[in-house]
Amino acid sequence: MTQAKPDQGKTGRKIALVIAGTGVAWIIVNALGAAMGWTSRTLALFDLAALAAFGWAIWMIYGLWRARQEK
């Protein structure tokens, strides 16, 4: 088994924070939108932003996985 490099661990923590932060922010924005009566169009903009952040995180996970496969 190979040992993960410290920079890979830091990257993994950054990815985890992006995923958790995006999820929490998305829930808060949806709650605010419901309470303040925002339009569906406005909420869809935040949905797309959250989707983009999750997509970026998946891309970074793939890159981290590829980096760990190299010997």
PDB file of N, CA, C and O in Angstrom, chain B, residues numbered from 101:
ATOM      1  N   MET B 101       0.854  -1.173   0.000  1.00  0.00           N
ATOM      2  CA  MET B 101       0.000   0.000   0.000  1.00  0.00           C
ATOM      3  C   MET B 101       0.897   1.233   0.000  1.00  0.00           C
ATOM      4  O   MET B 101       1.891   1.288   0.725  1.00  0.00           O
ATOM      5  N   THR B 102       0.542   2.211  -0.811  1.00  0.00           N
ATOM      6  CA  THR B 102       1.332   3.440  -0.885  1.00  0.00           C
ATOM      7  C   THR B 102       0.829   4.457   0.124  1.00  0.00           C
ATOM      8  O   THR B 102      -0.356   4.516   0.450  1.00  0.00           O
ATOM      9  N   GLN B 103       1.760   5.243   0.600  1.00  0.00           N
ATOM     10  CA  GLN B 103       1.417   6.295   1.564  1.00  0.00           C
ATOM     11  C   GLN B 103       1.019   7.553   0.809  1.00  0.00           C
ATOM     12  O   GLN B 103       1.694   7.944  -0.143  1.00  0.00           O
ATOM     13  N   ALA B 104      -0.066   8.189   1.222  1.00  0.00           N
ATOM     14  CA  ALA B 104      -0.520   9.426   0.590  1.00  0.00           C
ATOM     15  C   ALA B 104       0.432  10.559   0.944  1.00  0.00           C
ATOM     16  O   ALA B 104       0.890  10.662   2.082  1.00  0.00           O
ATOM     17  N   LYS B 105       0.723  11.394  -0.019  1.00  0.00           N
ATOM     18  CA  LYS B 105       1.580  12.545   0.217  1.00  0.00           C
ATOM     19  C   LYS B 105       0.822  13.595   1.011  1.00  0.00           C
ATOM     20  O   LYS B 105      -0.405  13.656   0.926  1.00  0.00           O
ATOM     21  N   PRO B 106       1.527  14.434   1.788  1.00  0.00           N
ATOM     22  CA  PRO B 106       0.833  15.454   2.582  1.00  0.00           C
ATOM     23  C   PRO B 106      -0.005  16.410   1.729  1.00  0.00           C
ATOM     24  O   PRO B 106      -1.084  16.823   2.155  1.00  0.00           O
ATOM     25  N   ASP B 107       0.469  16.766   0.544  1.00  0.00           N
ATOM     26  CA  ASP B 107      -0.307  17.671  -0.296  1.00  0.00           C
ATOM     27  C   ASP B 107      -1.586  17.008  -0.798  1.00  0.00           C
ATOM     28  O   ASP B 107      -2.580  17.691  -1.045  1.00  0.00           O
ATOM     29  N   GLN B 108      -1.569  15.685  -0.951  1.00  0.00           N
ATOM     30  CA  GLN B 108      -2.786  14.984  -1.342  1.00  0.00           C
ATOM     31  C   GLN B 108      -3.793  14.990  -0.201  1.00  0.00           C
ATOM     32  O   GLN B 108      -4.996  15.102  -0.438  1.00  0.00           O
ATOM     33  N   GLY B 109      -3.320  14.871   1.025  1.00  0.00           N
ATOM     34  CA  GLY B 109      -4.213  14.949   2.171  1.00  0.00           C
ATOM     35  C   GLY B 109      -4.841  16.325   2.288  1.00  0.00           C
ATOM     36  O   GLY B 109      -6.023  16.454   2.609  1.00  0.00           O
ATOM     37  N   LYS B 110      -4.039  17.358   2.025  1.00  0.00           N
ATOM     38  CA  LYS B 110      -4.552  18.726   2.077  1.00  0.00           C
ATOM     39  C   LYS B 110      -5.594  18.940   0.988  1.00  0.00           C
ATOM     40  O   LYS B 110      -6.611  19.594   1.215  1.00  0.00           O
ATOM     41  N   THR B 111      -5.341  18.392  -0.187  1.00  0.00           N
ATOM     42  CA  THR B 111      -6.300  18.509  -1.283  1.00  0.00           C
ATOM     43  C   THR B 111      -7.593  17.779  -0.945  1.00  0.00           C
ATOM     44  O   THR B 111      -8.679  18.274  -1.245  1.00  0.00           O
ATOM     45  N   GLY B 112      -7.490  16.619  -0.330  1.00  0.00           N
ATOM     46  CA  GLY B 112      -8.674  15.875   0.065  1.00  0.00           C
ATOM     47  C   GLY B 112      -9.509  16.635   1.084  1.00  0.00           C
ATOM     48  O   GLY B 112     -10.738  16.637   1.005  1.00  0.00           O
ATOM     49  N   ARG B 113      -8.850  17.281   2.038  1.00  0.00           N
ATOM     50  CA  ARG B 113      -9.586  18.075   3.024  1.00  0.00           C
ATOM     51  C   ARG B 113     -10.263  19.273   2.372  1.00  0.00           C
ATOM     52  O   ARG B 113     -11.380  19.639   2.736  1.00  0.00           O
ATOM     53  N   LYS B 114      -9.576  19.880   1.405  1.00  0.00           N
ATOM     54  CA  LYS B 114     -10.166  21.024   0.692  1.00  0.00           C
ATOM     55  C   LYS B 114     -11.412  20.588  -0.071  1.00  0.00           C
ATOM     56  O   LYS B 114     -12.422  21.292  -0.067  1.00  0.00           O
ATOM     57  N   ILE B 115     -11.345  19.448  -0.714  1.00  0.00           N
ATOM     58  CA  ILE B 115     -12.490  18.930  -1.450  1.00  0.00           C
ATOM     59  C   ILE B 115     -13.653  18.644  -0.494  1.00  0.00           C
ATOM     60  O   ILE B 115     -14.804  18.963  -0.792  1.00  0.00           O
ATOM     61  N   ALA B 116     -13.341  18.044   0.648  1.00  0.00           N
ATOM     62  CA  ALA B 116     -14.387  17.741   1.632  1.00  0.00           C
ATOM     63  C   ALA B 116     -15.052  19.020   2.131  1.00  0.00           C
ATOM     64  O   ALA B 116     -16.270  19.060   2.305  1.00  0.00           O
ATOM     65  N   LEU B 117     -14.261  20.064   2.362  1.00  0.00           N
ATOM     66  CA  LEU B 117     -14.830  21.331   2.809  1.00  0.00           C
ATOM     67  C   LEU B 117     -15.707  21.965   1.740  1.00  0.00           C
ATOM     68  O   LEU B 117     -16.737  22.562   2.054  1.00  0.00           O
ATOM     69  N   VAL B 118     -15.307  21.841   0.480  1.00  0.00           N
ATOM     70  CA  VAL B 118     -16.127  22.379  -0.612  1.00  0.00           C
ATOM     71  C   VAL B 118     -17.465  21.652  -0.674  1.00  0.00           C
ATOM     72  O   VAL B 118     -18.511  22.286  -0.822  1.00  0.00           O
ATOM     73  N   ILE B 119     -17.439  20.342  -0.562  1.00  0.00           N
ATOM     74  CA  ILE B 119     -18.673  19.561  -0.621  1.00  0.00           C
ATOM     75  C   ILE B 119     -19.588  19.909   0.553  1.00  0.00           C
ATOM     76  O   ILE B 119     -20.776  20.169   0.362  1.00  0.00           O
ATOM     77  N   ALA B 120     -19.035  19.912   1.759  1.00  0.00           N
ATOM     78  CA  ALA B 120     -19.840  20.211   2.945  1.00  0.00           C
ATOM     79  C   ALA B 120     -20.346  21.653   2.920  1.00  0.00           C
ATOM     80  O   ALA B 120     -21.511  21.910   3.223  1.00  0.00           O
ATOM     81  N   GLY B 121     -19.477  22.582   2.562  1.00  0.00           N
ATOM     82  CA  GLY B 121     -19.871  23.984   2.517  1.00  0.00           C
ATOM     83  C   GLY B 121     -20.939  24.254   1.475  1.00  0.00           C
ATOM     84  O   GLY B 121     -21.868  25.026   1.709  1.00  0.00           O
ATOM     85  N   THR B 122     -20.801  23.612   0.322  1.00  0.00           N
ATOM     86  CA  THR B 122     -21.805  23.786  -0.727  1.00  0.00           C
ATOM     87  C   THR B 122     -23.157  23.242  -0.289  1.00  0.00           C
ATOM     88  O   THR B 122     -24.190  23.870  -0.523  1.00  0.00           O
ATOM     89  N   GLY B 123     -23.150  22.076   0.345  1.00  0.00           N
ATOM     90  CA  GLY B 123     -24.404  21.503   0.816  1.00  0.00           C
ATOM     91  C   GLY B 123     -25.095  22.379   1.852  1.00  0.00           C
ATOM     92  O   GLY B 123     -26.304  22.597   1.784  1.00  0.00           O
ATOM     93  N   VAL B 124     -24.324  22.875   2.804  1.00  0.00           N
ATOM     94  CA  VAL B 124     -24.898  23.730   3.849  1.00  0.00           C
ATOM     95  C   VAL B 124     -25.395  25.047   3.243  1.00  0.00           C
ATOM     96  O   VAL B 124     -26.489  25.510   3.566  1.00  0.00           O
ATOM     97  N   ALA B 125     -24.591  25.641   2.371  1.00  0.00           N
ATOM     98  CA  ALA B 125     -24.991  26.909   1.745  1.00  0.00           C
ATOM     99  C   ALA B 125     -26.250  26.726   0.901  1.00  0.00           C
ATOM    100  O   ALA B 125     -27.124  27.594   0.893  1.00  0.00           O
ATOM    101  N   TRP B 126     -26.345  25.614   0.200  1.00  0.00           N
ATOM    102  CA  TRP B 126     -27.522  25.355  -0.639  1.00  0.00           C
ATOM    103  C   TRP B 126     -28.784  25.230   0.219  1.00  0.00           C
ATOM    104  O   TRP B 126     -29.837  25.758  -0.139  1.00  0.00           O
ATOM    105  N   ILE B 127     -28.674  24.533   1.346  1.00  0.00           N
ATOM    106  CA  ILE B 127     -29.826  24.390   2.248  1.00  0.00           C
ATOM    107  C   ILE B 127     -30.235  25.750   2.805  1.00  0.00           C
ATOM    108  O   ILE B 127     -31.423  26.068   2.853  1.00  0.00           O
ATOM    109  N   ILE B 128     -29.262  26.553   3.225  1.00  0.00           N
ATOM    110  CA  ILE B 128     -29.562  27.880   3.780  1.00  0.00           C
ATOM    111  C   ILE B 128     -30.218  28.770   2.731  1.00  0.00           C
ATOM    112  O   ILE B 128     -31.197  29.454   3.029  1.00  0.00           O
ATOM    113  N   VAL B 129     -29.696  28.771   1.517  1.00  0.00           N
ATOM    114  CA  VAL B 129     -30.263  29.610   0.458  1.00  0.00           C
ATOM    115  C   VAL B 129     -31.690  29.183   0.135  1.00  0.00           C
ATOM    116  O   VAL B 129     -32.555  30.031  -0.082  1.00  0.00           O
ATOM    117  N   ASN B 130     -31.943  27.876   0.100  1.00  0.00           N
ATOM    118  CA  ASN B 130     -33.306  27.409  -0.165  1.00  0.00           C
ATOM    119  C   ASN B 130     -34.262  27.806   0.956  1.00  0.00           C
ATOM    120  O   ASN B 130     -35.409  28.169   0.692  1.00  0.00           O
ATOM    121  N   ALA B 131     -33.805  27.740   2.189  1.00  0.00           N
ATOM    122  CA  ALA B 131     -34.643  28.150   3.308  1.00  0.00           C
ATOM    123  C   ALA B 131     -34.918  29.655   3.256  1.00  0.00           C
ATOM    124  O   ALA B 131     -36.048  30.093   3.475  1.00  0.00           O
ATOM    125  N   LEU B 132     -33.888  30.436   2.969  1.00  0.00           N
ATOM    126  CA  LEU B 132     -34.069  31.881   2.837  1.00  0.00           C
ATOM    127  C   LEU B 132     -35.015  32.216   1.689  1.00  0.00           C
ATOM    128  O   LEU B 132     -35.885  33.078   1.816  1.00  0.00           O
ATOM    129  N   GLY B 133     -34.834  31.527   0.576  1.00  0.00           N
ATOM    130  CA  GLY B 133     -35.692  31.773  -0.579  1.00  0.00           C
ATOM    131  C   GLY B 133     -37.146  31.479  -0.297  1.00  0.00           C
ATOM    132  O   GLY B 133     -38.030  32.220  -0.727  1.00  0.00           O
ATOM    133  N   ALA B 134     -37.401  30.397   0.428  1.00  0.00           N
ATOM    134  CA  ALA B 134     -38.784  30.057   0.779  1.00  0.00           C
ATOM    135  C   ALA B 134     -39.364  31.083   1.749  1.00  0.00           C
ATOM    136  O   ALA B 134     -40.533  31.453   1.640  1.00  0.00           O
ATOM    137  N   ALA B 135     -38.553  31.539   2.690  1.00  0.00           N
ATOM    138  CA  ALA B 135     -39.038  32.500   3.683  1.00  0.00           C
ATOM    139  C   ALA B 135     -39.266  33.885   3.086  1.00  0.00           C
ATOM    140  O   ALA B 135     -40.172  34.608   3.501  1.00  0.00           O
ATOM    141  N   MET B 136     -38.441  34.247   2.115  1.00  0.00           N
ATOM    142  CA  MET B 136     -38.521  35.590   1.543  1.00  0.00           C
ATOM    143  C   MET B 136     -39.317  35.638   0.248  1.00  0.00           C
ATOM    144  O   MET B 136     -39.521  36.714  -0.315  1.00  0.00           O
ATOM    145  N   GLY B 137     -39.765  34.491  -0.224  1.00  0.00           N
ATOM    146  CA  GLY B 137     -40.598  34.459  -1.414  1.00  0.00           C
ATOM    147  C   GLY B 137     -39.840  34.717  -2.710  1.00  0.00           C
ATOM    148  O   GLY B 137     -40.376  35.343  -3.625  1.00  0.00           O
ATOM    149  N   TRP B 138     -38.616  34.248  -2.796  1.00  0.00           N
ATOM    150  CA  TRP B 138     -37.851  34.424  -4.026  1.00  0.00           C
ATOM    151  C   TRP B 138     -38.496  33.633  -5.159  1.00  0.00           C
ATOM    152  O   TRP B 138     -39.178  32.635  -4.924  1.00  0.00           O
ATOM    153  N   THR B 139     -38.275  34.085  -6.374  1.00  0.00           N
ATOM    154  CA  THR B 139     -38.842  33.405  -7.534  1.00  0.00           C
ATOM    155  C   THR B 139     -38.099  32.101  -7.795  1.00  0.00           C
ATOM    156  O   THR B 139     -36.975  31.892  -7.340  1.00  0.00           O
ATOM    157  N   SER B 140     -38.768  31.241  -8.541  1.00  0.00           N
ATOM    158  CA  SER B 140     -38.139  29.971  -8.914  1.00  0.00           C
ATOM    159  C   SER B 140     -36.898  30.203  -9.767  1.00  0.00           C
ATOM    160  O   SER B 140     -35.941  29.430  -9.714  1.00  0.00           O
ATOM    161  N   ARG B 141     -36.924  31.256 -10.538  1.00  0.00           N
ATOM    162  CA  ARG B 141     -35.775  31.568 -11.390  1.00  0.00           C
ATOM    163  C   ARG B 141     -34.547  31.914 -10.549  1.00  0.00           C
ATOM    164  O   ARG B 141     -33.433  31.496 -10.862  1.00  0.00           O
ATOM    165  N   THR B 142     -34.761  32.679  -9.485  1.00  0.00           N
ATOM    166  CA  THR B 142     -33.658  33.031  -8.602  1.00  0.00           C
ATOM    167  C   THR B 142     -33.124  31.800  -7.884  1.00  0.00           C
ATOM    168  O   THR B 142     -31.912  31.619  -7.772  1.00  0.00           O
ATOM    169  N   LEU B 143     -34.021  30.961  -7.399  1.00  0.00           N
ATOM    170  CA  LEU B 143     -33.589  29.741  -6.724  1.00  0.00           C
ATOM    171  C   LEU B 143     -32.863  28.796  -7.691  1.00  0.00           C
ATOM    172  O   LEU B 143     -31.921  28.108  -7.297  1.00  0.00           O
ATOM    173  N   ALA B 144     -33.297  28.763  -8.935  1.00  0.00           N
ATOM    174  CA  ALA B 144     -32.626  27.932  -9.926  1.00  0.00           C
ATOM    175  C   ALA B 144     -31.194  28.391 -10.168  1.00  0.00           C
ATOM    176  O   ALA B 144     -30.315  27.568 -10.425  1.00  0.00           O
ATOM    177  N   LEU B 145     -30.955  29.681 -10.091  1.00  0.00           N
ATOM    178  CA  LEU B 145     -29.593  30.202 -10.230  1.00  0.00           C
ATOM    179  C   LEU B 145     -28.697  29.644  -9.125  1.00  0.00           C
ATOM    180  O   LEU B 145     -27.566  29.234  -9.388  1.00  0.00           O
ATOM    181  N   PHE B 146     -29.198  29.628  -7.894  1.00  0.00           N
ATOM    182  CA  PHE B 146     -28.420  29.070  -6.790  1.00  0.00           C
ATOM    183  C   PHE B 146     -28.277  27.557  -6.920  1.00  0.00           C
ATOM    184  O   PHE B 146     -27.250  26.996  -6.537  1.00  0.00           O
ATOM    185  N   ASP B 147     -29.296  26.896  -7.455  1.00  0.00           N
ATOM    186  CA  ASP B 147     -29.194  25.460  -7.709  1.00  0.00           C
ATOM    187  C   ASP B 147     -28.080  25.169  -8.713  1.00  0.00           C
ATOM    188  O   ASP B 147     -27.304  24.232  -8.529  1.00  0.00           O
ATOM    189  N   LEU B 148     -28.005  25.963  -9.760  1.00  0.00           N
ATOM    190  CA  LEU B 148     -26.949  25.765 -10.760  1.00  0.00           C
ATOM    191  C   LEU B 148     -25.566  26.045 -10.180  1.00  0.00           C
ATOM    192  O   LEU B 148     -24.599  25.362 -10.515  1.00  0.00           O
ATOM    193  N   ALA B 149     -25.474  27.051  -9.312  1.00  0.00           N
ATOM    194  CA  ALA B 149     -24.195  27.343  -8.672  1.00  0.00           C
ATOM    195  C   ALA B 149     -23.761  26.172  -7.786  1.00  0.00           C
ATOM    196  O   ALA B 149     -22.587  25.803  -7.779  1.00  0.00           O
ATOM    197  N   ALA B 150     -24.699  25.591  -7.045  1.00  0.00           N
ATOM    198  CA  ALA B 150     -24.380  24.439  -6.205  1.00  0.00           C
ATOM    199  C   ALA B 150     -23.993  23.242  -7.066  1.00  0.00           C
ATOM    200  O   ALA B 150     -23.068  22.503  -6.729  1.00  0.00           O
ATOM    201  N   LEU B 151     -24.691  23.053  -8.163  1.00  0.00           N
ATOM    202  CA  LEU B 151     -24.365  21.962  -9.078  1.00  0.00           C
ATOM    203  C   LEU B 151     -22.957  22.129  -9.647  1.00  0.00           C
ATOM    204  O   LEU B 151     -22.211  21.157  -9.773  1.00  0.00           O
ATOM    205  N   ALA B 152     -22.604  23.359  -9.986  1.00  0.00           N
ATOM    206  CA  ALA B 152     -21.262  23.627 -10.491  1.00  0.00           C
ATOM    207  C   ALA B 152     -20.200  23.330  -9.433  1.00  0.00           C
ATOM    208  O   ALA B 152     -19.150  22.768  -9.747  1.00  0.00           O
ATOM    209  N   ALA B 153     -20.466  23.701  -8.191  1.00  0.00           N
ATOM    210  CA  ALA B 153     -19.511  23.433  -7.113  1.00  0.00           C
ATOM    211  C   ALA B 153     -19.363  21.927  -6.875  1.00  0.00           C
ATOM    212  O   ALA B 153     -18.251  21.439  -6.674  1.00  0.00           O
ATOM    213  N   PHE B 154     -20.473  21.195  -6.897  1.00  0.00           N
ATOM    214  CA  PHE B 154     -20.391  19.745  -6.744  1.00  0.00           C
ATOM    215  C   PHE B 154     -19.666  19.105  -7.927  1.00  0.00           C
ATOM    216  O   PHE B 154     -18.896  18.162  -7.744  1.00  0.00           O
ATOM    217  N   GLY B 155     -19.905  19.605  -9.121  1.00  0.00           N
ATOM    218  CA  GLY B 155     -19.189  19.099 -10.300  1.00  0.00           C
ATOM    219  C   GLY B 155     -17.699  19.347 -10.205  1.00  0.00           C
ATOM    220  O   GLY B 155     -16.896  18.480 -10.552  1.00  0.00           O
ATOM    221  N   TRP B 156     -17.321  20.537  -9.733  1.00  0.00           N
ATOM    222  CA  TRP B 156     -15.902  20.851  -9.546  1.00  0.00           C
ATOM    223  C   TRP B 156     -15.286  19.897  -8.523  1.00  0.00           C
ATOM    224  O   TRP B 156     -14.161  19.431  -8.703  1.00  0.00           O
ATOM    225  N   ALA B 157     -16.021  19.610  -7.453  1.00  0.00           N
ATOM    226  CA  ALA B 157     -15.509  18.705  -6.426  1.00  0.00           C
ATOM    227  C   ALA B 157     -15.308  17.301  -6.990  1.00  0.00           C
ATOM    228  O   ALA B 157     -14.312  16.644  -6.686  1.00  0.00           O
ATOM    229  N   ILE B 158     -16.238  16.847  -7.800  1.00  0.00           N
ATOM    230  CA  ILE B 158     -16.088  15.524  -8.422  1.00  0.00           C
ATOM    231  C   ILE B 158     -14.876  15.501  -9.342  1.00  0.00           C
ATOM    232  O   ILE B 158     -14.134  14.519  -9.367  1.00  0.00           O
ATOM    233  N   TRP B 159     -14.671  16.567 -10.093  1.00  0.00           N
ATOM    234  CA  TRP B 159     -13.499  16.665 -10.970  1.00  0.00           C
ATOM    235  C   TRP B 159     -12.206  16.624 -10.147  1.00  0.00           C
ATOM    236  O   TRP B 159     -11.241  15.969 -10.541  1.00  0.00           O
ATOM    237  N   MET B 160     -12.186  17.312  -9.021  1.00  0.00           N
ATOM    238  CA  MET B 160     -11.011  17.315  -8.162  1.00  0.00           C
ATOM    239  C   MET B 160     -10.786  15.943  -7.512  1.00  0.00           C
ATOM    240  O   MET B 160      -9.642  15.527  -7.326  1.00  0.00           O
ATOM    241  N   ILE B 161     -11.867  15.246  -7.170  1.00  0.00           N
ATOM    242  CA  ILE B 161     -11.732  13.894  -6.623  1.00  0.00           C
ATOM    243  C   ILE B 161     -11.110  12.974  -7.663  1.00  0.00           C
ATOM    244  O   ILE B 161     -10.251  12.154  -7.340  1.00  0.00           O
ATOM    245  N   TYR B 162     -11.541  13.110  -8.902  1.00  0.00           N
ATOM    246  CA  TYR B 162     -10.969  12.302  -9.978  1.00  0.00           C
ATOM    247  C   TYR B 162      -9.477  12.596 -10.137  1.00  0.00           C
ATOM    248  O   TYR B 162      -8.671  11.679 -10.287  1.00  0.00           O
ATOM    249  N   GLY B 163      -9.121  13.867 -10.105  1.00  0.00           N
ATOM    250  CA  GLY B 163      -7.701  14.228 -10.209  1.00  0.00           C
ATOM    251  C   GLY B 163      -6.891  13.700  -9.045  1.00  0.00           C
ATOM    252  O   GLY B 163      -5.757  13.260  -9.235  1.00  0.00           O
ATOM    253  N   LEU B 164      -7.442  13.734  -7.849  1.00  0.00           N
ATOM    254  CA  LEU B 164      -6.758  13.191  -6.678  1.00  0.00           C
ATOM    255  C   LEU B 164      -6.592  11.685  -6.804  1.00  0.00           C
ATOM    256  O   LEU B 164      -5.536  11.141  -6.481  1.00  0.00           O
ATOM    257  N   TRP B 165      -7.632  11.016  -7.272  1.00  0.00           N
ATOM    258  CA  TRP B 165      -7.552   9.574  -7.479  1.00  0.00           C
ATOM    259  C   TRP B 165      -6.467   9.229  -8.493  1.00  0.00           C
ATOM    260  O   TRP B 165      -5.695   8.291  -8.292  1.00  0.00           O
ATOM    261  N   ARG B 166      -6.411   9.998  -9.589  1.00  0.00           N
ATOM    262  CA  ARG B 166      -5.384   9.753 -10.610  1.00  0.00           C
ATOM    263  C   ARG B 166      -3.989   9.991 -10.061  1.00  0.00           C
ATOM    264  O   ARG B 166      -3.057   9.262 -10.400  1.00  0.00           O
ATOM    265  N   ALA B 167      -3.836  11.004  -9.215  1.00  0.00           N
ATOM    266  CA  ALA B 167      -2.526  11.297  -8.641  1.00  0.00           C
ATOM    267  C   ALA B 167      -2.080  10.151  -7.718  1.00  0.00           C
ATOM    268  O   ALA B 167      -0.891   9.839  -7.645  1.00  0.00           O
ATOM    269  N   ARG B 168      -3.015   9.540  -7.032  1.00  0.00           N
ATOM    270  CA  ARG B 168      -2.652   8.442  -6.146  1.00  0.00           C
ATOM    271  C   ARG B 168      -2.358   7.156  -6.905  1.00  0.00           C
ATOM    272  O   ARG B 168      -1.705   6.264  -6.364  1.00  0.00           O
ATOM    273  N   GLN B 169      -2.822   7.039  -8.137  1.00  0.00           N
ATOM    274  CA  GLN B 169      -2.566   5.856  -8.948  1.00  0.00           C
ATOM    275  C   GLN B 169      -1.150   5.854  -9.518  1.00  0.00           C
ATOM    276  O   GLN B 169      -0.602   4.797  -9.831  1.00  0.00           O
ATOM    277  N   GLU B 170      -0.563   7.038  -9.649  1.00  0.00           N
ATOM    278  CA  GLU B 170       0.790   7.132 -10.208  1.00  0.00           C
ATOM    279  C   GLU B 170       1.799   6.602  -9.199  1.00  0.00           C
ATOM    280  O   GLU B 170       1.660   6.798  -7.992  1.00  0.00           O
ATOM    281  N   LYS B 171       2.807   5.933  -9.718  1.00  0.00           N
ATOM    282  CA  LYS B 171       3.833   5.387  -8.816  1.00  0.00           C
ATOM    283  C   LYS B 171       5.138   6.096  -9.011  1.00  0.00           C
ATOM    284  O   LYS B 171       6.120   5.776  -8.341  1.00  0.00           O
TER     285      LYS B 171
END
